[in-house]
């Protein structure tokens, strides 16, 4: 589904990531940990072709990202839902209108019932007409997750989805991610919250990866 083969990525002052080999199997759940600046967000960007590797191969659905045209990249990204750390919304559009934006770059027509169902799933039905600045941090995170899955992607990549919310809201977001995984979605969550990882491992089989010294390794049982 998504595979890294001896991947390195450099920002000019040396490798940020080096010799990364990893495969995200269909239906798997992964956490990616590591200190700030270690390359978690960069890894996610490589995983949805926002960045290209300096060396090695990134394969998305059995295709090398370096061989993809712009149209190919756009089509491939329809199969990958991304929850950004900063919850990118257009502040002048309502929540419902922001939710509909992924349909503008997909082959599907907007389905009102899909939006109603998803907003209900994340507990935001009553805020469909609200503008993003009117939402709390937790509401924005849940809205971002709903928007990421509205076109039914195969993979969900989430960058610190609980980084700006309290523990109760973190658990609520984790519950939504676990539900998606049980529906067959492949999940990768970049996070520094070890308590969240422990909570998840009590519910599902989750593989924990750690970035250390520019490389990604399987975390030990100390988590």
C-alpha positions, 0 to 999 in steps of 0.5 A, a space after each residue: 500500500 505504502 512502502 519505503 525502500 532505503 529512503 533518505 531525505 535531506 534538507 541541505 544540511 545532511 540527512 533528516 531521514 536516512 535508510 528508511 525501509 517500511 511497509 504499511 500493510 492494508 488495515 494496519 495501525 501505526 504510531 510514529 514517535 520521536 522528538 520535535 524536529 526528528 522528521 515525523 512530519 517529513 515522513 508523512 509528507 513523503 508518504 503522500 507525495 508532498 515531498 520526494 525522497 533524496 534517495 531510495 524509493 517511495 511506493 504508493 499503491 505499487 507505483 514509484 512516486 518519482 514516476 507519477 505525473 501531477 495528475 497521477 499524484 492527484 489521483 493517488 492522494 484521493 486514496 490518502 486522507 491527511 489530518 494536518 497538525 494545523 487543521 487547515 481550513 478556509 476561515 470564510 467558509 462554513 464547516 459544511 463548505 470546508 467539508 465539501 472541498 475534497 469533492 472538488 478534486 475527486 471524481 465523486 459528486 458531493 453527497 449531502 448525506 455523507 456530510 450529515 453522517 460524518 458530522 454526526 459521527 464526529 459530534 459536530 452536526 450542530 456546527 455545520 454552519 459555523 465558521 472555523 474560527 468559531 470552533 474550539 481546538 477539539 472541534 477543529 481536530 474532529 472536523 479535520 478528521 471527518 474531512 479527511 475521510 469524506 471521500 472514503 480513502 484507503 489510508 489515513 495519515 494524521 500529524 499530531 491529531 491530539 497535540 492541541 487538545 485535552 486528554 478527554 478530547 484526545 481519547 475521543 479522537 483516538 476512538 474515531 481513529 480506532 473505529 476507522 481502523 476496524 472498518 479496514 482503513 490503514 492508519 498512521 499517527 505521528 504523535 509525541 503522546 505516549 499515553 495515547 499510544 498506551 491507550 490505543 494498544 489496550 484496544 487494538 494491535 498497533 505497531 509503534 515506530 520511533 525516529 532515532 538518529 535519522 532512522 525509523 526503528 520498531 519501538 520496544 516494550 518500554 512504551 
